[in-house]
Amino acid sequence: MTAMRAKVKITNIAAYPTVGTPTQEALTFNFPSKDGAYPADGSDEDQQFAKFSPCGALSLTVTNPALIGKFAVGDKFYLDFTPTT
């Protein structure tokens, strides 16, 4: 079985409904990239993920009340892809 680890960064959060207390949030994640040059020695972790990972975006909607408001734009996460049986 093949597994893959990607690194993602929250680039947008949209709360719904837009008036009153939110009951859900749409989180948009993008794979890391950088404006400008990375260090030549490869010491930037985002550089390593950007070099070997595909580019893309991911959108998730959070409806768990305990998680609403717990995420922020700029937060980074590892995303593990493991085959199921």
C-alpha positions in Angstrom: 0.0 0.0 0.0 1.2 3.5 -0.8 0.8 6.4 1.6 1.4 10.1 1.0 1.9 13.1 3.2 1.1 16.5 2.0 1.3 19.9 3.7 -1.6 22.3 3.5 -2.2 25.9 4.6 -5.6 27.6 5.3 -6.0 30.4 2.8 -9.6 31.3 3.3 -12.4 30.8 5.9 -16.0 31.6 5.1 -18.5 31.3 8.0 -22.2 30.6 7.4 -24.7 32.0 8.0 -23.0 35.4 7.5 -25.4 37.0 10.0 -25.6 35.8 13.6 -23.8 32.9 15.1 -22.1 30.7 12.5 -23.1 27.0 12.3 -20.5 26.0 9.8 -17.3 27.2 8.2 -15.9 26.5 4.7 -12.1 26.1 5.0 -10.0 26.5 1.9 -6.6 24.9 1.9 -3.7 25.3 -0.6 -0.5 23.4 -0.9 2.5 25.4 0.2 4.3 27.7 -2.1 6.3 30.8 -1.6 6.6 34.1 -3.4 10.3 34.7 -3.9 13.3 32.4 -3.5 13.7 29.5 -1.1 17.0 29.1 0.8 19.6 27.4 -1.5 20.3 24.8 1.2 16.8 23.4 1.1 16.2 24.1 4.8 12.7 25.5 4.4 10.2 22.6 5.0 7.6 24.2 2.7 10.2 24.2 0.0 10.6 20.4 0.3 6.8 19.8 0.2 6.4 22.2 -2.8 9.2 20.4 -4.7 7.7 16.9 -4.3 4.0 17.4 -3.9 1.4 18.3 -6.5 -0.1 21.7 -6.5 -3.8 22.0 -5.7 -6.5 23.2 -3.3 -8.9 21.5 -0.9 -12.1 22.7 0.5 -13.7 21.3 3.7 -16.9 22.4 5.5 -16.7 22.1 9.3 -20.1 21.7 11.0 -18.9 20.4 14.4 -19.8 23.2 16.9 -16.7 22.5 18.9 -14.5 23.3 15.9 -16.2 26.5 14.7 -13.8 29.4 15.2 -10.8 27.2 16.0 -9.1 27.6 12.7 -7.3 30.7 11.3 -6.0 31.7 7.9 -2.3 30.8 7.8 -2.6 27.7 9.9 -0.6 24.8 8.4 -1.4 21.1 8.7 0.0 17.7 7.5 -2.6 15.8 5.4 -2.0 12.1 5.4 -3.4 9.9 2.7 -3.5 6.2 3.8 -5.3 3.6 1.8 -8.3 2.0 3.5 -9.2 -1.6 3.4 
